Amino acid sequence: MNFNARARKPRIALIATGGTIAGTADSPTDIAGYSAGQLAAADLVAAVPQLAALAELRTEQVFNIDSKDMSPAHWLILLRRVQTIADDAEVDGVVITHGTDTLEETAYFLHITLATTKPVVMTAAMRPATALSADGPLNLYQAVQLACRPTAGRAGVLAVLGDRILPAAQISKRHPSAVDAFTAIDALTVSASDAQLHSLAPQRYSRIRLPDHLQALPPVELLTLGAGSSPALASAVVRALARASLLSGAAGLVLALPGNASLPASWETAIEQELPHSVPVVLASRCGGGVSAHRPNRPSNWLQSSTLDALKARVRLIVGLGAGLRGVRLKRWFERG
């Protein structure tokens, strides 16, 4: 067959990483007591024979884990594999299956590090593959359907879940078990037109290239503050970051703060006095949406998260530090997002 023939089907690479979509349970009615990451990529495809009418699929198993165990080390491996596949002239799009627990973090990481104009679509499931009314097969079908559309590549990484197209820059998991667990302000239906997909193009956040020689991503911790949270937590994290920075050459901290990213006075003293000025600290709102106010006259290593929620702010800081940005360069790139 001439793969370059005009009438050919799109060639889509399916990369599987595990998760509930590949999970199994002893009973079809058990949607809680299942084991994630039990089925291989080929099994997922075999369960949806209708995929053959959409595209020529090739499958690859990169990991087979519960996404609660996903880490920045996995992100780096996944990024390099997806980049290699996307650079292949004989691949038109990429679909990645993933667990739901940390999908939003992996999606945003790929969104700001992948260099491709081809569609990259993530999908997942809230119910295991063995469940009655499992949502994985339809999610997978619709993800491949979207990856077959070149226009989808203009918006960076997208996710397809529950009949919705969700931009990686906005996607959030808002329910622990409901099928419609994910939200995004600019979500589209899977029947969205090319013009509607094109409207997501401004959501393509500034990309940055990670060095090929990078062996590990820098450690960045995330703390969520409640009313009366003890500043002693800051001290403990500062000590851990100091040790980590000696090993990696960089480290960072993200604080998920009340309201408008408001730092309690007791914490302000602890962070300013104990955290080395070489370690960036991001002030993010724990509200999960909106724009946090810019506050002048803060230490130069304090960064504002702007529209990013705390999880995505952590991902962005990890990437910026991994790319070798420091000081003013890091602040400019980080706050541009």
N, C-alpha and C positions, 0 to 999 in steps of 0.2 A: 504494500500500500504506500502511496506517496503521501507522507505525513503533512506535507505542505500544500496539499490540494485544497482548493477553496471550499469544497463541500465537506471537509473532514470535521469530525466532532472535536470540541476542545479537549486538550489533554490536561488533566488535572492530577496533581500529586496530592495524595492523602497521607498526612503524617499523623500518626496516633501516639498519644502520650499517656493513655490510661483514663482514669476517672470513672464516674458513675455510668457514663455512656457505654463503657466496656465492663460494667459490673454485673454480677450475678447473685441470685439468692436461691434458697431452697424451694421457695414457693412463689407462684406468680402474684400472690396477694401481699407479699412482703416487700414493701418499698422503703424500709428503714434498716433492717438487719441484713444488708447485703455486703459483698466484698467488692470493692472498686478495682478496676484494672485487671480483669480476669480474661477478657476476650482480646484477640489480636485484631489488627487493622483489617486483615482479610475477612475475619468473621463479621465485622461491622458492615463491610461492603456486601457480603453474601446475604445478609439479612434484608437488604434493600435492592432487589434485582432491577428495580426501575432505574437505578443509577446508570445502567448500561445504555439507556436511551439518551442520556444527557451528555455523557462524556466518556473518553477513554481514561480509565483510572489506573494509576499505579500507586501501590501502597507501601508504606514504610513505618516500622515501629521504632520510634526513637527512645521512648520510655514506656513503662506500663505501671504507673503508680497512682495512688490516691493523691489528688492535687494538694491536699493539706501538707503533703511532704515535698511539694515543689519548692525549689530554692533558687537563689541567683545563680548558683553553679549550673543548675538545669537550664536556666534561661540562656546562658552563654552557649551551651552546647546546642540548644534548639535554634538560637539565632543563626549560628554558623551553618547549621544544616539547612535551614529554610533559605538562607541567602544563597547557598550553593545551588539548591534546587531552583529557586527563582531566576538565577542567572542562566539556567539551561534554556537555550533557544527553543527546545522542543517541549517546554512546559508553558502552559497558558495561564495557570492559576494554581494556588495552593490552598488546601483545606486542612485545618489542624483540629483534631479532636482532643478534648482537655477536660479535666474535672472542673466543677463549678466553684469550688471553694476559693481558688486563687486565680480563676480565669481572668478577672479584670486586671490583675497585676501583670500576668504574662502578656496579655493583649496590649497593654500600654507600653510595656518594655519593647515588644517587637515593633510597635507603632512608631517609636522614636529612634529605633536603631536599624531597621531594615531599609535597604536602599533598592527599591523596586517600584515599578509602576504597574506591575501585574496584581490582580486581585489576590489578597491573602485574607482568608475567612476562617474564623474560629467557630467551633460549635461544641456543644456539650449536652448533658441531659440531667434532669432532676430525679429521674426514676431509672433503676437498673434495666438492662436489656431484657431481663427475664420477666419484668413486671407486666401486668395487665395494662393496656394503654400506655406502653412505654413511649416516652417522647423522643428518645434518641433517633429512631429511624427517620421520622419526618424532619427533625432538625438537620440530620445529615443530608438528606435529599435536598432540602432548601439551601443548605450551605454550598453544596456542589453546584446547584442551580445558579446561585449568586456568583460563585467563582468563575462560571462560564461567561460572565458578562464583563467585557473589558472596562466598562465605565466604573465598575466597582473598585478598580485599582486606583482611581483618582483620590479616594478618601482615606487612603492608608489602610490599616488593619481594621476589619469589621468583624462583628460576631453575629451569628444567626441563632436565635433562641425563641421558641414560642411564637412563631409567625412574625417575628420582628427582626429588623436589621438595626444593630446597635453599634455606633462608632466607639472605637477603643478609647478615645479621649474622654468619653463620658460614661461608659458602662459601669454599673454598680450592681452588686447582688444585695437585694434588700429584704429577702426572706430566706430562712434556712431550709425550707422544704417545699414551698409552693412551686408548681410548674412554671408560673409566671414570676419567678423570683428576681429577674433582672430588669433594670430600668435604664433609660437614657433620655435626656431632654429632647434630643433630636432623633429619636427612634423613628424608623420607617417601617411600613408593612413590607412583607416579602414581595408583594406585587408592585412595589415602587417603580416608577418610570425611570429612564435613564436621566432625565432632567432632575428628578428628585435625588438620585444618587449623586449627580454632579454637585448638587447643593451642599453635600457633605464635604466637598473638597477643602473648604476653609478649616475643617477640623483636623487637617493634617498638620500636627504640631511640628516644630522645627526638629529636623533629624540631626543626628550626630553620629559619626563613625567611631566605633570602638576599635582600638588598635588590634591588629592581627596577633600580636605577641602577648596580648593580655591573657594571663593565666587564671585570674580570679577577679571577681567584682569586689569593690571595696565594701566593708561592713557599714551599714547604716541602720540604726535602731529607731523604733517608733514607740513613743509613749503616749497614751491617752490620759488626759487629766480630768478628774472629777472634782466636785466641790470638796476642798480640804485635802486633796492629794498631797502627800508628804514630799517636801523637797529632798528628803533623804533618797528618794528614788533617783533623782537627778544625780546625786553624788555617786550612787552605785553604777549608773549608766556611764557617767564620765570616766570612772575608773576602767570599766570594760572597754570603752572606746579608746582610751589611752593605750591600753595593751594592744588592741586591734590595729591601731594606727602605726604602732612600731613595726608590726608585721607587714602591713599592706602599703604603708606610706600615705594612707588617707582613710578617713572615717567621717561619719556624719550622724546627725540626730534630727529626727522629725518629732515635733510636739503637736498632738491633736488637742486643740485647746477649746475652751468654751466660747460660744457666741462668735464674735468677730475676730477669732484667733487671739483672744485676750489672755495674756500671760499673767497669772497671779503674781502679786508683788513678792511673795516669799520665794517663788521660783525664779523671778527675775534676778534676784541677788545670787541665788545658787548657780544659775546658768552663767551669769556674767563673770562671777568670781572663780568658778571651778572649771569651766570648760575652756580649754586652750583656744586662742583666737584663730588657730589654724584649722579648727574643726568647725565646719558650717552647721548651723542649727536652723531648721525651717519651722516657721510659725504657721500652722495650718488650722483651719476650723474643723472641729469634730462634727459640724452640722452636715457635712457631705455635699454641700452645694453652695452656689452664690460666689461672690467675690469678697475676699477679706480685704479690709482697708489697709492701705500703705501707711506705715508709721515712720516718720523721719527720726533722725537722731538716735537710731539704734546702732549697736556695735556692727562693724562692717561684715562680720561673719554671720549675722542674722539675716535670713532670707524670708521673703514673703511668698506664700503658696499661690496667691492670686486665686484663680478659679479651680485649681487642683484640690481634690480631696486629699486627706492625709496619706492614703495608700499610694496614690499616683505621685504625690510629692516625694515619697520615699523612693519610688522607682526612678523618678527623674533625677533625684540627687545621686543615687547609685550610678546612673548612666553618666552624668556629668563628671563625677569624680573618676569613674572608670576611663573616661575619654581624656583624662589628664587636665581638666579645667580646675583652676584654683583662683581664689581671690575675686577680683573684679570680673574676670572672664567668666568664672562660674556663676557669679551673681547675675550678670547680664543674660547669659544663656538660660539659666534656671527661670528667672522671672519673666523672660520673654514667652515662656510656655503658658 
